[in-house]
Amino acid sequence: MKSKVAVVRCNSYAADEVRQAVSRGFSLLGGAEQFVQKDEKILLKVNLLVGEVPEKCVTTHPSVFRAVAEELATVGAKLSYGDSPGFGATPAAAKKAGITAVADELSIDLADFKEGKEIFYEAGHQNKKFYVANAVLQNDGLVSLPKMKTHALERFTGAVKNQFGCVVGMRKGEFHVKLPDATDFARMLVDLNSYLKPRLYVMDGIMAMEGNGPRGGKPRAMNVLLFSTDPVALDATASRMINLDPLYVPTTLVGAEAGAGVYREEDIEIVGDKWEDFLCADFDVVRSPVKTVKKSKVNSVLNNQLVAKPVILPEKCTKCGTCVHSCPVDGKAINWFNGDKTKAPTYDYNKCIRCYCCQEMCPESAIIRKEPMIIRIGKMF
């Protein structure tokens, strides 16, 4: 049986238009009652990477959150919401993203993403232990609301990666240190996603993010919402829309190999609108396979020569220190030179594991991903 992905056009975040589009998406997959039942406790897992206003396209838009919540409420589900941001506290991030105001209006509680418990997932292919937020463990099911964005480490962040926010706080950084290679990191994400088993994924691609994502990129109108129970098929479809080979997205390739979903077009049934109608050939995204990064002294020189590194743009840097705080490496791969906070922090690339947490969290888009000279020259021929 093919995996079904509902593709629905939505040209703005106007509440009525989004509500109609979301209702159509649910209907194309059989209705809300296919995913939740009356009185079930359902967690709405939004994308709250960090507290930003909706217009920056960093987080799930509140209009999409509202429409999905209203659709599930028609069945009588008891809803809560949340995420564990990469930087900052959940309440502050949700408030700035506009989610809190909608949640308060609809009487939806903020779930506990501050505390959690260690779980053992015997079926995990690579990772069998996770420290998961109480928000997940205290609910009967999860509905995931990812944002369509680029990502420095994984090329694209969508349905599969959205569940990383179910890992509590700074424990997310531990995975970056243990799994610096993008493919290994993707295997962890797939194992986590397989354990959590969201009932449904609804991707906000009305306004996506291209370029220096997942925080510092630029908004790009894609005018689409995507719905599926298969996160791999959904991500593969979204990748095709932005002219990105799905196999260049490690979570898609690894997810398919692990049996978490399908990516081939012949194995996906598109319902609703045609995905080709949303093709954006010049979407700003890296269209090349990820490079292997292995954490060892022997490989550090090769990594410096072959793997893209994070670079600070001094003219944009405000010396806020977010990059230093976000670096998960013991001893810090980026820090203040001689403690001088009047100048931009500097990198020790021999320590840098290329997790791009610094780039991901920078509030000023002052850190970019720069390919080594040898790679840039190679692309010229």
C-alpha positions in Angstrom: 0.0 0.0 0.0 1.3 3.4 -0.9 1.9 6.2 1.7 -0.6 9.0 1.3 0.5 12.7 1.3 -2.2 15.4 1.1 -1.0 18.5 -0.6 -3.2 21.6 -0.1 -2.8 25.1 -1.5 -3.0 27.9 1.0 -1.9 31.4 -0.1 -1.9 33.3 3.2 -2.1 33.0 7.0 -5.6 34.5 7.1 -7.4 32.5 9.7 -10.4 31.6 7.5 -8.2 30.5 4.6 -5.9 28.4 6.8 -8.9 26.8 8.5 -10.4 25.8 5.2 -7.1 24.4 3.9 -6.5 22.4 7.1 -10.1 21.0 7.0 -9.5 19.9 3.4 -6.3 18.3 4.3 -7.8 16.3 7.1 -10.7 15.3 4.9 -8.4 14.0 2.2 -6.9 11.6 4.8 -10.3 10.5 6.1 -11.1 13.1 8.7 -9.8 14.0 12.2 -11.5 10.9 13.7 -8.9 8.8 11.9 -6.1 10.1 14.2 -7.7 10.9 17.5 -10.7 9.9 19.6 -12.9 11.7 22.1 -11.3 12.5 25.4 -7.9 11.3 24.3 -5.0 13.5 25.5 -3.2 14.7 22.4 0.0 16.8 22.4 0.4 19.3 19.6 4.2 19.3 19.0 4.9 22.7 17.4 8.3 23.9 16.1 9.6 26.4 18.6 13.3 26.3 17.7 13.6 29.7 19.5 11.4 32.6 20.3 10.9 34.6 17.1 7.9 36.5 15.7 5.8 34.5 13.1 6.9 36.7 10.2 10.5 35.3 10.4 9.3 31.8 9.6 11.3 30.2 12.3 8.4 28.6 14.1 5.0 27.0 13.3 2.6 29.8 12.5 -0.1 30.4 15.0 -2.8 30.3 12.3 -1.8 26.7 11.5 -1.7 25.8 15.1 -5.1 27.2 15.6 -6.7 25.5 12.6 -5.2 22.1 13.5 -6.3 22.5 17.1 -9.8 23.4 16.1 -10.0 20.4 13.7 -9.0 18.0 16.4 -11.3 19.6 18.9 -14.3 18.7 16.7 -13.6 15.0 17.7 -13.4 15.9 21.4 -9.7 15.5 21.9 -8.1 17.1 25.0 -5.2 19.1 23.7 -2.0 20.4 25.1 1.0 21.9 23.2 4.7 22.7 23.4 8.3 22.1 22.4 11.8 22.3 24.0 13.5 25.2 22.2 17.2 25.0 21.3 17.7 28.3 23.2 15.5 29.9 25.9 12.5 28.7 27.8 9.3 27.2 26.3 6.9 29.8 27.7 8.9 32.8 26.4 9.4 31.2 23.0 5.7 30.3 22.6 4.6 33.8 23.6 6.9 35.5 21.1 5.9 33.0 18.3 2.2 33.9 18.8 1.3 30.4 19.9 0.4 31.3 23.5 -2.2 33.8 22.6 -4.0 31.2 20.4 -3.6 28.5 23.0 -5.1 30.7 25.8 -8.0 31.6 23.6 -8.7 27.9 22.9 -8.0 26.9 26.5 -5.1 24.6 25.5 -2.5 24.0 28.2 1.2 24.3 27.8 2.7 20.8 28.4 5.7 20.0 30.5 8.8 20.2 28.3 11.1 21.2 31.2 11.3 17.9 33.0 11.4 14.3 31.6 12.4 10.7 32.1 14.8 8.3 30.5 13.1 5.8 28.3 14.4 2.6 26.7 13.4 1.9 23.1 14.4 -1.7 22.4 13.5 -1.5 18.7 15.9 1.4 18.1 18.4 0.7 15.3 21.2 3.0 16.6 19.8 4.7 19.8 17.8 2.9 22.4 17.8 5.5 25.2 16.3 8.9 25.1 15.5 11.5 27.8 12.0 12.4 26.8 9.9 15.3 28.0 7.0 14.6 30.4 4.8 16.3 27.9 5.1 13.3 25.6 4.8 10.6 28.3 1.7 12.2 29.9 -0.3 12.2 26.7 -2.0 9.4 24.7 -0.7 10.6 21.3 1.2 13.3 19.4 0.4 15.4 16.4 3.4 17.0 14.8 3.4 20.5 13.3 6.8 21.0 11.6 7.9 24.1 9.6 9.3 23.8 6.1 12.9 25.0 6.4 16.5 24.5 5.3 19.0 23.1 7.8 22.8 23.3 7.8 23.5 19.8 9.1 20.6 17.8 7.6 19.9 20.0 4.5 16.2 20.1 5.3 14.2 20.1 8.6 10.7 18.8 8.4 8.5 16.0 9.7 11.2 13.6 11.0 13.4 16.2 12.7 10.5 18.1 14.4 10.4 15.5 17.2 14.0 16.3 18.3 12.3 19.0 20.5 10.8 16.2 22.6 14.2 15.6 24.1 14.5 17.8 27.1 16.6 21.0 27.1 20.4 20.8 26.9 20.3 17.0 26.5 19.8 17.7 22.8 23.4 19.0 22.8 24.7 15.7 24.1 23.5 14.0 20.9 25.3 16.6 18.7 28.6 15.8 20.6 28.1 12.0 20.4 26.8 12.0 16.8 28.7 14.7 14.8 28.1 12.9 11.5 24.9 14.0 9.8 23.9 10.5 8.9 24.5 9.1 12.4 22.5 12.1 13.8 19.7 11.3 11.3 19.6 7.7 12.6 19.1 9.0 16.1 16.2 11.2 14.8 14.6 8.3 13.0 14.8 6.1 16.1 13.3 8.9 18.2 10.6 9.4 15.8 9.8 5.7 15.6 9.5 5.6 19.3 7.2 8.6 19.5 5.0 7.6 16.6 3.1 10.8 15.9 -0.4 10.2 14.8 -0.2 12.8 12.0 2.2 15.4 10.6 1.0 18.7 9.3 3.7 20.8 7.7 3.5 24.6 7.6 4.9 25.5 4.2 2.7 28.6 3.5 5.8 30.7 4.1 8.9 28.5 4.2 12.5 29.4 5.1 15.3 29.2 2.5 19.0 29.9 2.7 20.7 30.1 6.1 18.1 28.0 8.0 16.7 26.9 10.4 16.8 30.4 12.1 18.8 32.8 10.0 17.4 32.2 6.5 14.9 34.2 4.5 11.1 33.7 4.2 10.0 32.2 0.9 6.4 31.8 -0.2 5.5 28.2 -1.0 1.8 28.5 -0.4 1.3 24.9 0.8 0.3 22.7 3.7 1.2 19.0 3.7 -0.4 16.3 5.6 0.6 12.6 6.1 1.0 9.8 8.6 4.4 8.9 6.9 7.1 11.5 7.9 9.5 10.2 5.3 7.0 10.5 2.4 6.0 14.0 3.6 9.7 15.2 3.8 10.5 13.6 0.4 7.5 15.4 -1.2 8.5 18.7 0.4 12.1 18.2 -0.8 10.9 17.7 -4.3 8.9 21.0 -4.1 12.1 22.9 -3.3 14.1 21.0 -6.1 16.1 19.0 -3.6 16.9 15.4 -4.1 15.3 13.6 -1.2 18.3 11.3 -0.9 20.4 14.3 0.0 18.4 14.6 3.2 19.9 12.0 5.6 16.7 11.7 7.7 14.8 10.7 4.5 17.4 8.1 3.3 17.9 6.6 6.8 14.2 6.7 7.5 13.4 4.7 4.4 16.2 2.2 5.2 14.9 1.8 8.8 11.3 1.1 7.5 10.0 4.4 9.0 8.5 5.4 5.7 9.0 5.6 1.9 10.5 8.3 -0.4 10.2 7.0 -3.9 7.5 8.8 -6.0 6.0 5.5 -7.1 5.4 4.5 -3.5 3.6 7.8 -2.6 0.0 8.7 -3.4 -0.4 12.4 -3.6 -4.0 13.5 -2.9 -5.4 17.0 -3.2 -3.2 19.3 -5.3 -0.3 18.3 -7.5 3.1 18.7 -5.8 4.5 19.9 -9.1 2.3 23.0 -8.9 4.5 24.1 -6.0 7.9 23.4 -7.5 10.3 26.2 -6.7 13.4 25.5 -8.8 15.5 28.3 -7.4 14.7 27.7 -3.7 18.0 28.5 -1.8 19.1 25.2 -0.4 22.4 23.2 -0.5 21.9 20.6 -3.3 24.7 18.2 -2.6 25.2 15.1 -0.4 26.3 15.7 3.2 29.9 15.1 4.0 31.0 12.6 6.6 32.3 14.1 9.9 33.9 11.7 12.4 35.0 12.8 15.8 38.7 12.0 16.1 42.0 13.7 16.0 43.0 11.7 12.9 40.1 13.0 11.0 40.2 16.6 12.2 42.6 17.8 9.4 40.4 16.1 6.7 37.3 17.6 8.2 38.8 21.1 8.0 39.7 20.5 4.3 36.5 18.7 3.1 33.6 19.7 5.4 31.8 23.0 5.4 32.6 25.1 8.5 30.6 27.7 10.4 32.0 31.3 9.8 31.0 34.5 11.7 30.3 37.6 9.6 31.8 40.3 11.8 29.7 43.1 10.4 26.5 41.3 11.6 27.8 40.0 14.9 26.5 41.8 18.0 28.7 39.9 20.4 25.7 38.5 22.2 27.4 35.2 23.0 24.5 33.0 21.9 26.9 31.0 19.7 29.2 30.4 22.6 26.4 29.3 24.8 25.0 27.0 22.1 28.2 25.1 21.4 27.8 21.6 22.9 31.5 20.8 22.8 33.3 20.4 26.1 35.8 23.3 26.2 33.9 25.1 23.5 34.8 25.1 19.8 33.8 28.8 19.7 34.7 31.2 22.4 35.8 34.7 23.3 39.5 35.2 22.4 41.3 35.9 25.7 37.9 36.6 27.3 37.5 39.8 25.2 33.8 40.2 24.7 34.1 43.4 22.7 35.1 41.4 19.6 33.3 38.6 17.8 34.0 35.1 19.2 36.5 32.9 17.4 36.6 29.3 16.4 38.9 26.4 17.1 38.1 24.3 14.1 40.1 21.4 15.4 37.5 21.1 18.1 34.5 22.0 15.9 32.3 18.9 15.2 30.3 20.7 12.5 27.0 20.4 14.3 26.2 24.0 13.3 24.4 24.6 16.6 26.1 28.1 16.7 24.7 28.9 13.2 21.3 27.4 14.1 20.9 29.6 17.2 22.4 32.9 16.0 19.7 35.6 16.3 21.4 38.0 13.8 22.0 35.5 10.9 25.7 36.4 11.5 27.0 32.8 11.1 27.0 31.1 7.7 28.0 27.7 6.5 31.2 28.0 4.3 32.4 25.3 2.1 36.2 24.7 1.9 38.1 26.1 -1.0 38.8 22.6 -2.5 35.1 21.9 -2.7 34.2 25.3 -4.2 36.9 24.8 -6.9 35.6 21.3 -7.6 32.1 22.7 -8.3 33.5 24.9 -11.0 34.5 22.0 -13.2 
